[in-house]
Amino acid sequence: MHEHQPRPTDIDDVAGRRAERQVATFFGLSSVMAILFCVAYFTFDIGDEPDLFLGYGASNIFLGLTLGLALLFIGIGAIQWARKLMSDVEISEARHPSRSSDEDRDIALSALNQGIADSAIGRRPLIRNSLLGALGALGLPAIVALRDLGPLPGTALEQTVWRKGMRVVNDVSGTPIKAEQMEIGQLVNAEPGIFFAVDEEGEPVVEGVELQQEKAKAAVILVKMRPEDITPYPNRENWGVEGVLCYSKICTHVGCPISLWEQQTHHLLCPCHQSTFDLADNGKVIFGPAARALPQLPLMVDDEGYLVAQSDFPEPVGPSYWERG
């Protein structure tokens, strides 16, 4: 083994401080890039007429560039820290059994503490603080990017597109449904008729991302059972039509779509975590981790005899995590 050769930073305090400033500079630049990521996110337009840079979407270019540089500068700073300031003395140890003895464990802890001491992180607060700042700033792009996944659930799920008089239609064909068309024990996956509506020029009223978001929230199931089997809550006696009831298709546990229907028991089973709802008894939970009953959509019929909504859901649809204390 060659004799250890000290580095300039090992013997020259001025060189050590200069290396420390270099490392802190890279960590600081990482923080700046993370902040610029957030600035770019809110600055560049990504709508129908997006901002362009060199012929490409400016948002994508600058988001990728700033996030990439933020990670790169942290990596460069860490490499410089290890090469110039951390201890570079080679050590070796013999292999030991899988389960170390207590003495070996004490030695390992001592070596760990020695490594912390050799890293000089305790003696060089500038590096420590700038690294913590860079790592903290790196969380900002993650928060901003996650926020872009969609509207906040606390407000987005409080209402859907269901309105008074809106027809309930088959979610595949878009055909409206009459109560007498359904058989006892039948389940139909349905949605609001607005998703199949078109304007005067034949264009969809709702389309694109907005369509997918609204369809996900407004999905429902229709079930038909004997009216005498239904035990509605007070003031819900007129929420069904000839034994046809309508419930949200979204499980109140974590939001899985539900349509596993047991005709004889009137139970609806969620395939994800086995939450079970009694649709003959106001959709209440009878088994599983769901925290509240399945929201029910009040129904009536229009002048042509088709099933329509009396109103929107009287309570939020979807998972009920925001209601848990």
C-alpha positions in Angstrom: 0.0 0.0 0.0 1.3 3.4 -1.0 2.0 5.9 1.7 -0.9 8.4 2.1 -0.2 11.7 0.4 -2.0 14.6 2.0 -4.1 16.9 -0.1 -3.6 20.7 -0.2 -6.8 21.1 1.8 -5.4 18.8 4.5 -2.4 21.0 5.2 -3.4 24.4 4.0 -6.2 26.0 6.0 -6.6 28.7 3.3 -7.2 26.0 0.7 -9.6 24.2 3.0 -11.7 27.3 3.4 -11.6 27.9 -0.3 -12.8 24.4 -1.0 -15.5 24.9 1.6 -16.8 28.0 -0.2 -16.8 26.1 -3.5 -18.9 23.3 -2.1 -21.3 25.8 -0.4 -21.5 27.7 -3.7 -22.7 24.6 -5.6 -25.3 23.9 -2.8 -26.4 27.5 -3.0 -26.7 27.3 -6.8 -28.9 24.2 -6.3 -31.2 26.2 -4.1 -31.4 28.9 -6.7 -32.3 26.4 -9.5 -35.0 24.9 -7.3 -36.5 28.4 -6.8 -36.3 29.2 -10.5 -38.1 25.9 -11.2 -41.1 27.3 -9.2 -40.8 30.7 -11.0 -40.8 29.0 -14.4 -43.8 26.9 -13.4 -45.9 29.9 -12.6 -44.5 32.2 -15.3 -44.8 30.3 -18.6 -48.2 29.8 -20.2 -49.1 26.2 -21.2 -52.6 26.9 -22.5 -53.9 27.0 -26.0 -51.1 29.4 -27.0 -48.1 28.3 -24.9 -44.9 30.3 -24.6 -42.2 29.1 -26.8 -38.4 29.0 -26.5 -36.3 28.0 -29.6 -39.5 26.6 -31.1 -40.3 24.4 -28.1 -42.5 24.8 -25.1 -40.8 27.2 -22.8 -42.4 25.6 -19.7 -41.0 22.1 -20.4 -37.5 23.4 -21.3 -37.1 25.6 -18.2 -38.7 23.2 -15.8 -36.4 20.4 -17.0 -33.4 22.6 -17.1 -33.8 24.1 -13.6 -34.7 20.8 -11.9 -31.8 19.0 -13.7 -29.3 21.7 -12.6 -30.6 21.7 -9.1 -29.8 18.0 -8.9 -26.6 18.4 -10.7 -25.2 21.1 -8.4 -26.0 19.0 -5.3 -24.1 16.1 -6.9 -21.1 18.3 -7.8 -21.1 19.9 -4.4 -21.2 16.5 -2.7 -18.3 15.2 -4.9 -16.2 18.2 -4.2 -16.9 17.8 -0.5 -15.8 14.2 -0.6 -12.7 14.8 -2.8 -11.3 17.8 -1.0 -12.5 17.9 2.6 -13.6 14.5 3.8 -11.0 12.1 5.1 -9.4 10.1 2.2 -7.4 7.7 4.4 -8.0 4.1 3.2 -9.2 1.6 5.8 -9.9 -2.1 5.6 -11.3 -4.7 7.9 -11.6 -8.5 7.8 -14.9 -10.1 7.0 -17.0 -11.1 9.9 -20.0 -13.3 10.6 -23.4 -12.0 9.5 -24.3 -11.3 13.1 -21.6 -9.1 14.6 -20.6 -9.4 18.2 -21.4 -6.6 20.6 -17.8 -5.6 20.5 -17.9 -5.3 16.7 -21.1 -3.3 16.9 -19.4 -0.9 19.2 -16.5 -0.6 16.8 -18.9 0.0 13.9 -20.6 2.9 15.9 -17.2 4.3 16.6 -16.3 4.1 13.0 -19.5 5.8 12.1 -18.9 8.6 14.5 -15.3 8.8 13.2 -16.7 9.2 9.7 -19.0 12.0 10.8 -16.0 13.6 12.3 -13.9 13.1 9.2 -16.6 14.6 7.0 -15.9 17.9 8.9 -19.7 18.6 8.8 -19.6 19.7 12.4 -16.6 21.9 12.0 -17.7 23.4 8.7 -21.2 24.9 9.3 -21.1 26.7 6.0 -21.2 23.4 4.1 -23.7 21.9 6.5 -26.1 24.8 6.4 -25.9 25.3 2.6 -26.5 21.5 2.1 -29.5 21.6 4.3 -30.8 24.6 2.4 -30.2 23.0 -1.0 -32.0 19.8 0.1 -34.9 21.8 1.6 -35.2 24.0 -1.6 -35.2 20.8 -3.7 -38.5 20.0 -2.1 -40.2 23.1 -3.6 -40.2 21.6 -7.2 -41.8 18.4 -5.8 -44.5 20.4 -4.0 -45.2 22.5 -7.1 -45.3 19.5 -9.5 -47.6 17.5 -7.2 -49.9 20.4 -6.9 -50.2 20.2 -10.7 -51.8 16.8 -10.5 -55.2 18.4 -10.1 -57.5 20.4 -7.9 -57.3 20.0 -4.1 -59.7 17.2 -3.0 -61.1 19.3 -0.1 -62.8 21.6 -2.6 -62.9 19.7 -5.9 -65.1 16.9 -4.5 -67.6 19.1 -2.7 -69.7 19.4 -5.8 -70.1 17.6 -9.2 -71.8 18.5 -12.5 -75.1 16.9 -11.4 -77.9 19.5 -11.5 -81.7 19.4 -11.1 -83.3 17.9 -14.2 -80.0 16.4 -15.6 -80.7 13.0 -17.1 -79.0 9.8 -16.0 -77.6 8.0 -19.0 -75.8 4.8 -19.7 -72.0 5.4 -19.3 -71.2 3.5 -22.6 -74.0 4.4 -25.0 -75.2 7.7 -23.5 -78.8 6.6 -23.8 -81.2 8.0 -21.1 -82.8 5.4 -18.8 -86.4 4.9 -17.6 -87.2 3.1 -14.3 -89.5 0.6 -16.1 -86.6 -0.4 -18.4 -84.6 -1.8 -15.4 -85.2 -5.3 -13.9 -85.3 -6.1 -10.2 -81.7 -6.8 -9.1 -80.1 -5.0 -12.0 -77.2 -2.6 -11.7 -76.4 0.0 -14.4 -73.2 2.1 -14.6 -74.3 5.6 -15.5 -73.2 9.2 -15.6 -74.7 12.7 -16.3 -76.1 13.3 -19.8 -74.1 16.4 -20.2 -71.0 14.4 -21.2 -72.8 13.4 -24.4 -74.3 16.8 -25.1 -73.0 18.9 -28.1 -73.4 22.5 -28.9 -75.0 24.0 -32.0 -71.9 23.3 -34.1 -71.8 19.6 -33.0 -68.8 20.1 -30.6 -68.9 18.4 -27.2 -70.0 20.7 -24.3 -67.3 19.2 -22.0 -64.1 17.7 -23.4 -60.4 17.1 -22.8 -59.0 17.1 -19.3 -62.1 18.8 -17.9 -64.2 16.0 -19.2 -62.1 13.3 -17.6 -62.1 15.2 -14.2 -65.8 15.7 -14.2 -66.6 12.2 -15.3 -64.5 10.7 -12.6 -66.3 12.7 -9.9 -69.8 12.3 -11.3 -69.8 8.5 -12.0 -72.8 6.7 -10.5 -74.5 3.4 -10.3 -78.3 2.7 -10.7 -79.8 -0.3 -8.9 -83.3 -1.5 -8.8 -84.9 -3.5 -5.9 -88.3 -4.1 -4.5 -89.6 -0.9 -3.0 -90.6 -2.8 0.2 -87.0 -3.8 0.7 -85.8 -0.1 0.9 -85.6 1.6 4.3 -84.8 5.3 3.5 -83.8 7.9 6.1 -86.4 10.5 7.0 -86.7 13.1 4.1 -85.3 10.5 1.7 -88.5 8.7 0.9 -88.8 10.4 -2.5 -85.1 9.9 -3.6 -85.9 6.8 -5.5 -88.2 6.0 -8.4 -90.1 2.7 -8.5 -87.3 1.0 -6.5 -84.5 2.6 -8.5 -81.8 4.2 -6.4 -78.7 6.1 -7.5 -75.4 6.2 -5.6 -71.9 7.5 -6.3 -69.6 4.9 -7.9 -66.6 6.2 -5.8 -65.8 4.3 -2.7 -65.6 6.5 0.4 -62.4 4.8 1.6 -59.7 5.7 -1.0 -61.8 6.4 -4.1 -61.9 3.1 -6.0 -64.7 2.6 -8.5 -67.3 0.1 -7.2 -69.8 -2.1 -9.1 -69.7 -5.5 -7.5 -73.4 -5.9 -6.7 -75.0 -8.7 -4.7 -78.6 -8.8 -5.8 -80.0 -10.9 -3.0 -78.5 -8.9 -0.1 -78.5 -5.5 -1.7 -74.8 -5.1 -0.9 -72.2 -3.3 -3.0 -68.6 -4.5 -2.5 -65.5 -2.5 -3.2 -62.9 -4.7 -4.9 -59.9 -2.8 -3.5 -60.3 -3.2 0.3 -63.6 -5.0 0.6 -65.7 -2.1 2.0 -69.3 -3.2 1.8 -72.3 -0.9 1.5 -76.0 -1.7 2.1 -77.8 0.1 -0.8 -81.2 -0.8 0.6 -80.3 1.1 3.8 -79.0 4.4 2.5 -75.7 3.1 1.4 -74.4 2.7 5.0 -71.1 0.8 5.6 -71.6 -2.7 7.0 -68.0 -4.0 6.6 -64.5 -2.7 5.8 -62.5 0.4 6.3 -64.8 3.0 4.6 -65.6 5.8 7.0 -69.0 6.9 5.8 -72.0 5.8 3.7 -71.9 5.9 0.0 -73.4 9.3 -1.2 -76.8 9.0 -2.7 -78.1 11.1 -5.6 -81.8 12.0 -5.3 -83.8 10.9 -8.4 -87.1 11.9 -10.1 -88.5 11.6 -13.6 -88.9 14.3 -16.3 -91.8 14.9 -18.6 -90.8 12.0 -20.8 -90.4 9.5 -18.0 -86.6 9.4 -18.0 -84.6 9.3 -14.7 -83.1 12.7 -13.8 -81.4 14.2 -10.8 -83.3 16.2 -8.3 -80.1 18.1 -7.4 -76.4 17.5 -6.9 -75.1 15.1 -4.2 -76.0 16.6 -0.8 -72.5 15.7 0.5 -69.0 15.4 -1.0 -68.2 12.3 -3.1 -65.0 10.3 -2.9 -62.7 9.4 -0.1 -63.5 10.9 3.3 -60.0 11.4 4.6 -60.6 15.1 5.1 -63.4 14.4 7.5 -61.5 12.2 9.9 -60.5 13.7 13.2 
